[in-house]
Amino acid sequence: MTRTTTINLYAFEKKVLGILGLMLLFLGALYFYLLTMSIMHVVAREEMLIEIAQTHSRIGELEGQYLAKKQTITEELALGEGFVAIADKHYVLSEHMVRRNLTLNQ
């Protein structure tokens, strides 16, 4: 009776030890995966910050080009291209724009 109980207890301990070993292996793999993902996100963030800086720089260049070209446009050039001067200004206000509130302060 004692020998059977000891063998059953040993088998139970062996199963528990196997389950704990598998859990430890799973948790180790999960830790490695999460660590790798964290590093990849940091690298991706740094790449995005560089891309954002390059985009801001390009926007600045385009704004400079726009302002330079804007200075060359005159009324004589516009009339020569077929544009005409308007006498009265008319503004369009749609109901869609009226219903839309720009602020929450009402």
N, C-alpha and C positions, 0 to 999 in steps of 0.2 A: 504494500500500500504506500509506503513511504517512497519507495523507488519510483513508482508510477507518478506520484505527486511531484517528485523532483524532476522527472523527465518532462512532465506537462509544464511545469514552471519554467524549465530551461527552454522549451519550445516557445512559450509565450514571450520570454525575455528576448529570444532570438528574433521573433517577429517585430517586437517593439523596437529593438535595435535597428533592424532593417528599415522600418518605417522612418525612424529618426534619421538614419543615414540618407534615405531618399529625400526627406525634407531638407536636410542640411545641403545636399547637392542642389536641390531646386532653389533654395534661398541663395546659395552662392551664385548660381547661374542668373537669377533675377537681379542680384546686386551688380554683377558684371554688366548685364544688359542696361540697367538704369544708369550706371556710371558712364557707359559708352554713349548712351543717348544724351546725357547731360553735356558731355564733351562735344558731341556733334551739334547740339543746340547752341553752345557758346561759340563754336566756330562759325556756324551759320549766321548768328547774330553779328559777329564781327564782319563777315562778308557783306551783310545787308547794310551795316553802318558805312562801310566803304562805298558801296553802291549808292547810298543816299547822298553821301558827300559829293560823289562824282555827278549825280543828277543835279544837285544844287549848283554846282559849278557850271554845268551845261546850261541851266536856266539863267544864270547870271550872264553867260556869254550871249545867249539868245536875246535877253533883255537889252543888252548893249547894242546888238545888231538892230533890234527893233527901234530903239531910240535914235540910232544913227540914220536909219532909213526914214523914220518919221520926220526928221528935220529936212529931208530933201523934198517932201511932198508940199507943194504950194497950191494955192487956189488956181493959178494959171495952168499948172500941170493937170489938175483935176478937170478943169474946163476943156483942156486939150484932149483929154481921154474920153470926153463925152458926158461927163457928169454935169448936172445943172444945179444952179442955186435954187433953194426953195424959199418961198415967201412966208408961209405960215407953218408952224410946227403943230402936228396933231399927234396926240399920244393915245395908245390903245391900252385899255384896261379890261382884262377879261375877268369873268366871275370866278374862275379858277384861282386867279391871283388874289382876288379880294378875300376869298374864304381862307386862304392860307395866312396864318399869323407868323410873323417873323420873330416875335418874342413871346415869352410866356407872361409878361407883365401886362395885365389887362385891367 
